[in-house]
């Protein structure tokens, strides 16, 4: 009986301690976590956009969420650009320095044709630009990637509505080794930079610039090991016919007709609104393209894409091969993301093909970047980092 009472008392004391710890967590830990998220800028999308739209060079690279459609649409609303770039992450290296009129990069928002349509619709409800550059991914034009290209889908999940899950992030990152104890306590000694919003921007200067373009600074300057080192991951996708490099179904002669019709409908809707539309097919790295050409019969949705679009009245500039631009693997961030200099080359090629684009682009800056930074993935900018670009892929690239 005495032992039973003793056990009960022990359990009560244990529960009281747990209760006190929980109260301490609410009173101390929760407010500190909120302070940390605020000071690091991880939940400061509105502050970041306000600063960027005012013309200050700051980066927004939140670790809390990578679903950034909300961010792009709000930046677009704040700037109301004359020209915008829209597409997947493969258009996010178009920089504002290449344009002479107000510009926003809305790249990274369209992973397939239905989302491209809904994103453009959301943009037009906010503001009608004078011109749009559309970057196409060849995998959009196969049923395996998206079965119904006319599907009605929303442009964003609204993931920047921060909630309780956000409060777990700093502590989880500490346990996972993604942040150090010094970074966890940075708000106590002013360790965060006010020109960087979000832990990625704070740590390695990765994030979105004021124009909405993305900076891969950590990998390019050697502070972070490249995820697609020497294009191993991309080449694996090609070799096994997976992810973005799905192989065409047996008997498929080219891009799926329904998907071509979907893009044609998007293109015509923009033109009907009086918007100039410039379309290009984004490049892949030389080694990746060589691997695809060895398996050319599996990729008619790429190699026949330009002609199929032309038959529907869309004059798309096919820049699949970076050698046509004078670019190469040294200028690529990974197997299918060209770097900043490659995208300056793309702007130059598009302006040569369509003189109407000349009123929007800054040819003097474009030519200077191509001339001075050949073989680079990043045009140096002291506002971004003082660190030099490294041969981060170990291709023996001369990064002077």
N, C-alpha and C positions, 0 to 999 in steps of 0.2 A: 504493500500500500504506500509506504514511504517512498519507495523507488519510483512508483507511478507518479506521485506528486512531484518528485524531483524532475522526472522527464518532462512533465507538463510545464513546469516552471522554465526549464531550459528551452523548450519550444517557444514559449511566450517571449522569452528574452531574445531569441533568434528572430522571431517575427518583428519585434520592436526595432531591432537593429536594421532589418531589411527596410522597414517603414522609414526609419530615420535616413537611411542611405537614399531611398527613393525621394524623400523630401529634399535632401541635400542636392540630389540631381536636378530636381525641378527649380530649386532656389539658386543654385550656383552654376551647374553644368549647362542647363538649357540656355540661360541668358548669355553665357560665354560663347556657346556654339553659335547663337544668333549674331553676336558681335563678330565672331570669326568669319562667318559667311558674308557679313556686310563688309568688313574691312578687306577681305581677300577679293571681293567683287564677284564672287561666284553666284550671288543672287541679285546682281546689280544691273540687269539688262537695261532697265529704263535709264539709269544713270549713265551707263556706257553709251547708249544711243544718243542721249542729250549732248554728251561731250563730243562724240564723233560728228554729229550733225552740225555742231558749232564750228567744225573745222580743225579741232585738236587731234593730233595723232596719238590715239590710245588704242590698245588691243582689248578685245573681248574674247576670252578663251575659258569658258566655264567648264569645270569638271563635274558639275551637278547634272547637266543634261547635254546630250549631243544632238537632240532633236531641235534644230535651230530655225525652223521655218518661221516661227513666231518672231524671232529676232530679225530675220531678213525682211519680213513684211513691215515691221514697225520702222526699221531703218529706211525702207523704201518710202514709207509714208512721211517720215521726217524730212527726207531730202527732196522728194518729188522730182526725180531725174528726167533729163531730156532723153537719155538712152540707158537701157538696162540690158544686162546679160542674164540669160535664164538657161538652166540645165542642171545636170548633176554636179557632183564634186569636180568633174573634169572641166569645168569652166571657171573654177574659183581662183585661177591664177591670172585672170585679166585684172590689171591694176588701174586705178584711177589716173595714174601718171600717163597712161596711153590715150587719154581722152581730153578734149578741150571744152566739152560741155558737161553739165551736171550728170553724174553717172553713179549707178549702184549695181553691184554684183549680187544678183539674186540666185547665184549658183548654189548647188547642194540641196536644192528644194525639190528637184524632180527626178525621182528614181525610175519612173516609167511614164508612158504617155498619159494615162488618166490623171496622175498627179501634176504633170506638166500643164495639162488643161486647167485643172482646178486652181493651180498656183497663178497662172496668167489671169484667170477670171478674178481671183482675189486681188491681184495687182490693179486690174482695170477698174475695179470698184473703188479703189483708193485714188488712183491717178492714171491718166493716159499719157505714156511717154511718146516722144516723136518717133523713136526707133527701138527695136529689140533685136539683139543678137541671140540666136538659138543654137546651142551646141548639142549635137545629136550623139547618142550612144547606140552603137549597132545592135546591142542586145535588146533594145526596146522593140525591135522589129521581128521578134520570134515569140510564138505562143508559150514556150516554156517559161519565159520571163514574166509575161503578163497575158493571161488567157483572153481577157476582155478589154481591149484598148479603149472602149467607149464607156467603161464602168464609171459610175458617179461616185467619186471619193473626195473627202475633204482635203484641203491643202496642208493642214497642220493638226497635231494632236493636242496642242495647248500644253505641252509638257513644262513650260516655264511658269505654270501656276504652282509655285513652290509649296511644299507641305511638310508633313512630319518626316517623310523619308529623307528630306534634305538635311535634317538635323543629325542623322546618323553618319553622313558622308565624312566629315573631318576625322572622326574617331575610327571609322572603317579604313580610311586612307592611311592613318597612322599605323594600324595593325598590319596592313598590307605592305607597308614600307613605301607607299607612294608619297608621303610627306614625312619630314623629320620632326622630332620633338621641338626643335627651334622654330620650324614653320608653324607648328600647332600653337605656339605661344608668341608668334610674331606680332599680334595686335598689342601685346603688353609693352613692346619696345619699338613700335613703329616700323616693323620689318617689311611691310607691304608697300609696293610702289603705287602711287596714285594715278599713274598712266597705264596701269595694267588692271584689268577686271577679270577675275577668275584665276584659279590655281595654275592652269596651263600657261596662261599669259604671265603670271608671276614667276613661275619656275623657269621656263625655257623660251619665253617670248613667242609662243604659239597662240594663234587666235585670229579673229577677224579684225582687219584694219577699218579705218573710217569709211572706206568705199564698199565694205562687205566682202572683200577678197580675203583669202585665207593665207596665213604665213606658216610654213613648215619649218620654222627657225631651228627648233631643237635638233631635228635630224640633219639638216643642212650644215649646221655649225658643229656637228659631232657631239652634242651634249646628250643625244639619245640615239640608241642603235636603231637603224631603219627597220621597220616592220617587214618590208618587202626587200630585204637585203639581197643585192644582185638579182633582183626580180624573181627570187626563188618561188614566192607564193603565187605570183602571176603566171609564171611558166608552168607551175603545177596545175593551175586551173586550165591552161591550154592543153597540157598533156593528157589530163583526165576528162576534159570536156565538162567542167563544173562551173557553178556560180555564173559570173557574167559571160563565161566562155562556153556556155552550153552549145552543143553541136546541133545542127539542123536535123530535123526528122528525115528519115529516108524518103526520097522523092521530092523533097522541098527544093524548088528551083531558084528561090531568091527570098527577099524579105516577105513576110506574110502580108497578103493583100489588104486584110482588114486593118492591120497596123499602119500600113501606108495610107489608107483612107483616113485613119484617125489623125495622123500628122497633117494631112492635106486639109482636113476640116479645121484644125487649130491654126494653120498657116493662113487659110482664107479668112477666118474670123478676124485675125489681126489686121490683115490687109484691108478688109471691109471697114474697119474702124479708122482707116487712114494712117496706119502705123507702118513705117518702113521696116521690113523684116529681112535680116541677113542670116543665112543658115550655113553651118559648116558641120562636117563630120570630124569629131575630135581624134587626135592621133594616139597611137600606142608607141611604146619604145621599139627601137630597131630590133633588138633580140626577140621581143615578143612577136612582132610582125613576121619575122623570119620563121618562128615556130608555127605561126598560123598559116603561112604560105605553104609549109610542108604538109599541112592538112587542109588545103584550100577547099576541097569538096565539102568539108563540114561547115564552112562559113560563107555560104552564098548571101546570107543576110548582111554581111559586111561588104564583100567584094562586088556585089551587084547592087548595092544600095543607091549609089549616086544615079545610075541609069534609071532605076525604078522610080526614084523621086522626080527625075527630069521628065519622065513620061506623064507624071501628074502635075507638071507645070511648076515644080519647085527646083530652082537652080541652086543646089547645095554644093559648096566647095568641099571636095573630098581631100582632107588633110591627114588621112590615116597614116601615111608614110611620112615620118618626120624629116627624112632626107629631102623631100620636096621643098621643105622650108629652110634647109641648111642646118637643121637641128640634129641632135643625136642623143645617145644614152646619157652622156655627161650632163645634159640639160634636163633630165627627167628626175622627178622625185621618187617615182616607183615605176612599175611596169606599164601603167596606163594613165599616169598623171604627169603631164609635162610641167616644167617649172616656169618661172616668170619670164625668162628670156624666150623660151619657146612660144609663149602666148603673146609676146610682143611681135614675134615673127608671124604668128597667125593674124594678128591685127593688120600687119603690113600686107600680107597676102590678100586679105579680104578687101582692104582699101584699094589695092591694085586691081582686084577683080571687079569691085563695085565702086566707082567714083563717088556715088552718093554718100558713101561712108566718110569721105574726106572732111566733110564739114563737122564731123563728130570727133575724129581722132587727132591726136597731136603727133604728126609725122616726125617732127624734129626730135622729140623725146624718144619715139619708137626707134628711129634710126640710130640715135646715140646709144641706147641700151643694147641694141643688137651689135653695134660696132665695138663697144667697150667691154661687154661682158659675155662674149661668145664662150660657150662651154660651161656657163654657170646656170644654176637653177634659181638663183636669187640675185636681184640687183641690189647692191649694197645701199643701206640707208641707215645713217647714224641714229635716227629716231627709233629704229627697230633694235639694233644691236651693234656693238663695236667688234664683235667676234667675226673672224673671217670664215668664208665658206671652205669646207674641207672636202676631200675626195671621199665623201661619205659612203659611196657604193663600192669603193676600192676598184674602180675601173682604170686606175692610172690616168685619171683626168687631170690636166694641168689647171689647177685652181689658183691662179696667180693672185 
